[in-house]
Amino acid sequence: MTTTTTTTTFRAMPDLPSHISPVYTPTPLSSRIPEYSLDPSSSPHSRAGSPPPPNLISPAFTPPLTPESHTPAVDPEPVPVPVNVSAPRPQKLLQKLPEVECIVRARIPTVTGAEMFLHVYQNSADNKEHLAIVFGSHIRSKSMFAVKPGETERDRMTRGAYEGRLHPGRVTSRAESTSGPGGVSEPFHDTREDVPPLVRIHSECYTGETAWSARCDCGEQLDEAARLMSLPSSTGGVIVYLRQEGRGIGLGEKLKAYNLQDLGSDTVEANLLLRHPADARSYGLATAMLLDLDFGGDRGIRLLTNNPDKVRAVEGPHQEIVVKQRVPMVPLAWKTGGKKGINSEEIEGYLKAKIGKMGHMIE
Ligand SMILES: Nc1nc2c(ncn2[C@@H]2O[C@H](COP(=O)(O)OP(=O)(O)OP(=O)(O)O)[C@@H](O)[C@H]2O)c(=O)[nH]1
């Protein structure tokens, strides 16, 4: 993190656009998530006002019971949690990782002021365009930067295999040593070798990320991951964006599941009624993409998730990736006492099923 490039890349992000309607007025948290009240006199999981099981709530968690209390303008990173290395590996892990190749990469300036590099991957397992959203130009895809026979400098720049920044008239894909537009050479390595980079493995959610749905917090989680990776103190990071919509069952089936939820099922029951597993996803592609981005080895990663399955699954069949720490993703409404974030009856049920049925650790 020593060059001018880094300074521009990691500008602090202002508050991200909310995924809820601007006219929405949040109700106090106590009336929205009664199941997670920390009233010790109530019995777990049985009725409104009962606490979640103790192992799901960090001792350090302070419930946002005072909506008027001060919220910092820029939230720091949540406190990381050590990973339970003795946890069993998921049975459905493939023994061999799929092959992946980054076929194109481009700089994307974002509405928040931060810049990222969007990487499109192809792979040997399916025909979908899985993505790596990379914050930090020091993070390099090996397959992208590999030299291809017969390609010209123009070809390399067109597919994104260039160092620094493109500008009109640029003729080389290699680092330009002079200053000026595009002439800043970048650090190839992060100088803070002791801090594992931040990673989010995110599954596509058309409804939550594009169609303003308040049934889930997927859009908010995507925004929060980008915000944390863009903080001035951050060493960057990667959001691996997997096209496994609806926990792997696809958008059409997820919409059927929503109808079943409106008929009274929870999110897990709805999947099972449709003869799908509760969670049909796999993470081998994410592991392979992280290896391509040079995130293997002892330095490890810090994984932004509450999902215990993800932590073990992303490490791969032979622990090709090491998850050193888990960074919790606390719903914004919980953190801000309802001032920001998503408020709906449906999201209460969504989070409740994640905690109660899928073992999610939401502190
Ligand atoms: N089948 C089904 N999928 C849903 C539902 N709500 C959201 N999803 C999908 O669930 C996925 C969201 O998962 P992630 O954001 O990766 O999060 P997670 O695995 O739950 O765990 P975290 O890493 O803690 O966020 C997306 O693919 C959504 O489309 C639902 O009600 N039913």
The ligand as an ORCA input file, in Angstrom:
! r2SCAN-3c Opt
* xyz 0 1
  N     -33.809    -21.048     -2.113
  C     -33.757    -19.833     -1.580
  N     -32.666    -19.085     -1.797
  C     -32.625    -17.854     -1.237
  C     -33.673    -17.347     -0.454
  N     -33.321    -16.091     -0.055
  C     -32.111    -15.860     -0.576
  N     -31.683    -16.914     -1.279
  C     -30.422    -17.121     -1.973
  O     -29.430    -17.359     -0.998
  C     -28.185    -16.956     -1.500
  C     -27.564    -16.012     -0.468
  O     -26.587    -16.605      0.119
  P     -25.235    -15.814      0.565
  O     -25.406    -14.351      0.452
  O     -24.081    -16.449     -0.108
  O     -25.220    -16.057      2.034
  P     -25.224    -17.292      2.926
  O     -24.632    -18.519      2.389
  O     -26.622    -17.438      3.357
  O     -24.284    -16.890      4.118
  P     -23.464    -15.585      4.426
  O     -22.123    -15.778      3.803
  O     -23.400    -15.556      5.889
  O     -24.215    -14.432      3.871
  C     -28.434    -16.287     -2.820
  O     -28.165    -17.205     -3.875
  C     -29.923    -15.968     -2.770
  O     -30.529    -15.926     -4.041
  C     -34.812    -18.169     -0.242
  O     -35.753    -17.814      0.428
  N     -34.787    -19.387     -0.825
*
